[in-house]
Amino acid sequence: SSGINAEYGVRGTDDSYFSWLSVKLEENCRKLADAFTDAGCVPVWPDGGYFMLVDTGPMGWDFTAENTGRCYDVDCVKWLTREFKLATIPISVFYGDQNRHLAAKYIRVCCAKSDATIDKACEIIRSLRKA
């Protein structure tokens, strides 16, 4: 509670953690969105939070040869992690079997990372245009 009390005294100022966090997350999301756009994906700008969705459909990646039986996004995030060391989250796992297809081409990326991690991720993301 001491942290909340300290924050209460500086709310709305530049010293506020929550003000800083909001600005930082927006900055990180913008960097990631720009990188994904440059790579050919379509970011879905969040209204808030720590994550952003990205439509990977325009990339035309095909994982059917892997014959895993998994949803596209699950194979996609495993491939991104294995081949590029880019950790993302599949969206279809949040859907029931009947609606899983609605999120099949979307991945989830975390914007709450250090500057170095965001910058490295953006570098990797931009390289995906050639993948």
DRENBA-766663 format. One line per 10 residues: their letters; for each residue y, x, z of N, C-alpha, C. Coordinates in Angstrom, 2 decimals, decimal comma. Layout:
a = Y/X/Z/Y/X/Z/Y/X/Z | ...;
% end
This chain:
ssginaeygv = -1,20/0,81/0,00/0,00/0,00/0,00/1,26/0,86/0,00 | 1,16/2,11/0,41/2,36/2,96/0,41/2,85/3,21/-1,01 | 1,91/3,31/-1,97/2,29/3,48/-3,37/3,05/2,28/-3,90 | 2,60/1,09/-3,55/3,27/-0,14/-3,98/4,66/-0,22/-3,33 | 4,73/0,14/-2,05/6,02/0,12/-1,37/7,01/1,10/-2,03 | 6,53/2,29/-2,38/7,39/3,27/-3,04/7,83/2,75/-4,41 | 6,91/2,15/-5,14/7,21/1,60/-6,46/8,22/0,46/-6,35 | 8,08/-0,34/-5,34/8,99/-1,47/-5,15/10,43/-1,00/-5,05 | 10,63/0,15/-4,40/11,98/0,67/-4,23/12,60/1,22/-5,49 | 11,81/1,55/-6,50/12,34/2,13/-7,74/12,09/1,25/-8,96;
rgtddsyfsw = 11,59/0,04/-8,73/11,28/-0,83/-9,87/12,50/-1,01/-10,77 | 12,26/-0,98/-12,06/13,33/-1,15/-13,03/14,14/0,10/-13,31 | 13,77/1,22/-12,70/14,50/2,47/-12,94/13,60/3,45/-13,70 | 14,18/4,57/-14,10/13,41/5,60/-14,79/12,37/6,25/-13,88 | 12,53/6,10/-12,57/11,57/6,67/-11,62/10,35/5,79/-11,41 | 10,34/4,62/-11,98/9,24/3,67/-11,80/8,02/4,08/-12,62 | 6,88/4,19/-11,95/5,62/4,50/-12,63/5,30/3,42/-13,66 | 5,50/2,17/-13,29/5,14/1,07/-14,19/6,04/1,05/-15,43 | 7,31/1,41/-15,26/8,20/1,51/-16,43/7,74/2,66/-17,33 | 7,42/3,80/-16,71/6,94/4,96/-17,47/5,65/4,62/-18,20;
lsvkleencr = 4,72/3,96/-17,49/3,42/3,64/-18,07/3,56/2,76/-19,30 | 4,40/1,76/-19,22/4,61/0,86/-20,35/5,12/1,61/-21,58 | 6,09/2,47/-21,36/6,66/3,27/-22,46/5,61/4,22/-23,02 | 4,86/4,88/-22,14/3,86/5,86/-22,56/2,74/5,20/-23,36 | 2,25/4,06/-22,89/1,19/3,37/-23,62/1,66/2,92/-25,00 | 2,88/2,42/-25,08/3,41/2,01/-26,38/3,53/3,22/-27,32 | 3,99/4,34/-26,78/4,11/5,57/-27,58/2,73/6,02/-28,08 | 1,74/6,01/-27,21/0,38/6,42/-27,60/-0,22/5,46/-28,62 | -0,01/4,16/-28,40/-0,52/3,18/-29,37/0,13/3,37/-30,73 | 1,43/3,67/-30,74/2,13/3,89/-32,01/1,56/5,10/-32,74;
kladaftdag = 1,32/6,18/-32,00/0,74/7,38/-32,62/-0,63/7,07/-33,22 | -1,47/6,38/-32,46/-2,81/6,04/-32,94/-2,75/5,07/-34,11 | -1,87/4,08/-34,02/-1,74/3,10/-35,12/-1,29/3,80/-36,40 | -0,33/4,70/-36,29/0,13/5,44/-37,47/-0,99/6,28/-38,07 | -1,77/6,93/-37,21/-2,88/7,75/-37,71/-3,93/6,90/-38,40 | -4,30/5,77/-37,79/-5,30/4,90/-38,42/-4,77/4,32/-39,73 | -3,50/3,98/-39,78/-2,90/3,48/-41,02/-2,96/4,56/-42,10 | -2,60/5,79/-41,73/-2,66/6,91/-42,67/-4,08/7,11/-43,20 | -5,07/6,86/-42,36/-6,47/7,05/-42,76/-6,98/5,91/-43,63 | -6,29/4,76/-43,62/-6,72/3,63/-44,44/-7,24/2,45/-43,66;
cvpvwpdggy = -7,23/2,53/-42,34/-7,65/1,42/-41,49/-6,47/0,50/-41,20 | -6,74/-0,62/-40,55/-5,69/-1,57/-40,21/-5,67/-1,77/-38,69 | -4,70/-1,16/-38,01/-4,61/-1,36/-36,56/-4,10/-2,76/-36,24 | -4,56/-3,30/-35,13/-4,09/-4,59/-34,64/-3,23/-4,29/-33,41 | -1,92/-4,44/-33,58/-0,99/-4,05/-32,52/-1,19/-4,94/-31,29 | -1,40/-4,31/-30,13/-1,62/-5,09/-28,90/-0,30/-5,58/-28,30 | -0,35/-6,70/-27,61/0,82/-7,18/-26,88/0,97/-6,43/-25,56 | -0,06/-5,71/-25,16/-0,03/-4,95/-23,93/-1,44/-4,46/-23,63 | -1,57/-3,70/-22,57/-2,89/-3,23/-22,17/-3,13/-1,79/-22,54 | -4,35/-1,36/-22,30/-4,74/0,03/-22,50/-5,47/0,28/-23,81;
fmlvdtgpmg = -5,77/-0,78/-24,56/-6,58/-0,65/-25,76/-5,92/-1,28/-26,97 | -6,35/-0,82/-28,14/-5,92/-1,36/-29,41/-7,16/-1,56/-30,29 | -7,18/-2,63/-31,05/-8,26/-2,86/-32,01/-7,87/-2,27/-33,36 | -8,89/-1,86/-34,10/-8,67/-1,30/-35,43/-9,72/-1,88/-36,37 | -9,24/-2,44/-37,49/-10,13/-2,96/-38,53/-10,53/-1,79/-39,43 | -11,81/-1,45/-39,42/-12,31/-0,34/-40,23/-12,84/-0,80/-41,59 | -12,82/-2,09/-41,82/-13,34/-2,65/-43,07/-12,81/-2,00/-44,33 | -11,49/-1,75/-44,42/-10,96/-1,15/-45,64/-11,51/0,24/-45,97 | -12,13/0,89/-45,01/-12,66/2,23/-45,25/-13,91/2,20/-46,12 | -14,61/1,09/-46,14/-15,80/0,98/-46,97/-16,99/1,81/-46,50;
wdftaentgr = -16,98/2,18/-45,25/-18,12/2,95/-44,72/-19,37/2,08/-44,73 | -20,49/2,69/-45,05/-21,76/1,96/-45,14/-22,81/2,64/-44,27 | -23,28/1,90/-43,30/-24,29/2,44/-42,39/-25,65/1,76/-42,57 | -25,82/1,00/-43,64/-27,08/0,27/-43,85/-28,27/1,21/-44,04 | -28,02/2,40/-44,59/-29,12/3,35/-44,82/-29,74/3,82/-43,50 | -28,97/3,73/-42,43/-29,50/4,14/-41,12/-30,53/3,14/-40,61 | -30,49/1,92/-41,15/-31,50/0,90/-40,85/-31,76/0,74/-39,35 | -30,67/0,65/-38,58/-30,82/0,55/-37,12/-31,00/-0,87/-36,64 | -30,57/-1,84/-37,45/-30,61/-3,22/-37,02/-29,45/-3,59/-36,11 | -28,59/-2,61/-35,85/-27,43/-2,87/-35,00/-26,28/-3,40/-35,85;
cydvdcvkwl = -25,30/-3,95/-35,19/-24,09/-4,41/-35,85/-23,32/-3,21/-36,40 | -22,60/-3,41/-37,48/-21,84/-2,35/-38,16/-20,99/-1,54/-37,19 | -20,24/-2,22/-36,31/-19,31/-1,50/-35,44/-20,03/-0,58/-34,46 | -21,23/-0,95/-34,04/-22,01/-0,10/-33,14/-22,42/1,18/-33,87 | -22,91/1,02/-35,09/-23,25/2,21/-35,89/-22,01/3,03/-36,20 | -20,89/2,38/-36,45/-19,65/3,08/-36,76/-19,20/3,95/-35,59 | -19,17/3,39/-34,38/-18,68/4,18/-33,24/-19,65/5,31/-32,89 | -20,93/5,08/-33,09/-21,90/6,16/-32,86/-21,68/7,29/-33,87 | -21,42/6,92/-35,13/-21,15/7,91/-36,17/-19,85/8,68/-35,88 | -18,78/7,96/-35,48/-17,52/8,62/-35,16/-17,68/9,60/-34,01;
trefklatip = -18,48/9,23/-33,03/-18,71/10,11/-31,88/-19,56/11,31/-32,28 | -20,64/11,05/-32,99/-21,57/12,12/-33,38/-20,95/13,11/-34,36 | -20,30/12,61/-35,38/-19,80/13,46/-36,45/-18,40/14,04/-36,22 | -17,58/13,31/-35,46/-16,18/13,72/-35,32/-15,74/13,90/-33,87 | -16,62/13,62/-32,94/-16,27/13,71/-31,51/-15,11/12,78/-31,16 | -15,06/11,63/-31,83/-14,03/10,62/-31,59/-14,69/9,43/-30,90 | -14,40/9,26/-29,63/-15,02/8,18/-28,86/-14,23/6,89/-29,01 | -14,90/5,85/-29,47/-14,32/4,52/-29,60/-15,32/3,51/-29,05 | -14,97/2,24/-29,05/-15,80/1,22/-28,43/-16,09/0,13/-29,46 | -17,35/-0,29/-29,61/-17,63/-1,40/-30,52/-17,14/-2,71/-29,91;
isvfygdqnr = -16,70/-3,62/-30,74/-16,19/-4,91/-30,27/-17,28/-5,97/-30,25 | -18,22/-5,88/-31,17/-19,23/-6,94/-31,28/-20,05/-7,12/-30,01 | -20,11/-6,08/-29,18/-20,89/-6,19/-27,94/-20,27/-7,19/-26,96 | -19,03/-7,58/-27,19/-18,36/-8,56/-26,34/-18,57/-9,99/-26,84 | -19,31/-10,14/-27,94/-19,56/-11,44/-28,54/-21,02/-11,83/-28,39 | -21,27/-13,14/-28,40/-22,64/-13,62/-28,41/-23,25/-13,44/-29,79 | -24,55/-13,58/-29,87/-25,27/-13,35/-31,13/-24,71/-14,16/-32,31 | -24,33/-15,42/-32,07/-23,87/-16,27/-33,17/-22,50/-15,87/-33,71 | -21,70/-15,20/-32,91/-20,34/-14,85/-33,33/-20,10/-13,35/-33,49 | -21,12/-12,57/-33,27/-20,98/-11,11/-33,33/-20,40/-10,63/-34,67;
hlaakyirvc = -20,74/-11,31/-35,74/-20,27/-10,93/-37,07/-18,75/-10,98/-37,19 | -18,08/-11,78/-36,36/-16,63/-11,91/-36,42/-15,90/-10,61/-36,09 | -16,55/-9,77/-35,30/-15,92/-8,52/-34,86/-16,59/-7,29/-35,45 | -17,47/-7,49/-36,42/-18,33/-6,41/-36,90/-17,60/-5,20/-37,45 | -16,43/-5,37/-38,01/-15,71/-4,25/-38,63/-14,61/-3,68/-37,73 | -14,51/-4,20/-36,51/-13,46/-3,75/-35,60/-13,99/-2,78/-34,56 | -13,15/-1,80/-34,22/-13,45/-0,91/-33,12/-12,29/-0,97/-32,14 | -12,54/-0,51/-30,95/-11,53/-0,53/-29,88/-11,23/0,92/-29,50 | -9,94/1,25/-29,41/-9,54/2,60/-29,02/-8,66/2,53/-27,78 | -8,80/3,52/-26,92/-8,04/3,57/-25,68/-6,74/4,33/-25,90;
caksdatidk = -5,63/3,74/-25,48/-4,32/4,37/-25,60/-3,91/5,09/-24,32 | -4,68/4,95/-23,27/-4,35/5,55/-21,97/-5,01/6,92/-21,85 | -4,53/7,85/-22,62/-5,06/9,22/-22,64/-3,91/10,22/-22,58 | -4,23/11,45/-22,31/-3,21/12,50/-22,25/-2,63/12,76/-23,64 | -1,46/13,38/-23,66/-0,83/13,72/-24,94/-1,75/14,57/-25,80 | -2,40/15,55/-25,18/-3,29/16,44/-25,94/-4,45/15,66/-26,55 | -5,01/14,74/-25,80/-6,14/13,94/-26,30/-5,69/13,02/-27,43 | -4,55/12,38/-27,26/-4,01/11,49/-28,31/-3,72/12,29/-29,57 | -3,10/13,45/-29,42/-2,78/14,28/-30,59/-4,03/14,74/-31,32 | -5,05/15,14/-30,59/-6,32/15,56/-31,20/-6,99/14,38/-31,89;
aceiirslrk = -6,97/13,22/-31,23/-7,55/12,02/-31,84/-6,85/11,68/-33,15 | -5,53/11,77/-33,17/-4,77/11,47/-34,39/-5,13/12,43/-35,52 | -5,33/13,69/-35,17/-5,75/14,68/-36,16/-7,12/14,31/-36,75 | -8,04/13,94/-35,89/-9,38/13,55/-36,34/-9,29/12,28/-37,17 | -8,55/11,30/-36,71/-8,42/10,02/-37,41/-7,89/10,24/-38,83 | -6,86/11,04/-38,95/-6,29/11,30/-40,29/-7,29/11,99/-41,21 | -8,19/12,77/-40,64/-9,21/13,45/-41,45/-10,26/12,46/-41,98 | -10,33/11,28/-41,42/-11,35/10,30/-41,82/-11,09/9,78/-43,24 | -9,90/9,92/-43,73/-9,59/9,46/-45,08/-10,52/10,15/-46,09 | -10,94/11,34/-45,77/-11,81/12,11/-46,66/-13,29/11,88/-46,38;
a = -13,58/11,23/-45,24/-14,99/11,08/-44,82/-15,75/10,11/-45,67;
% end
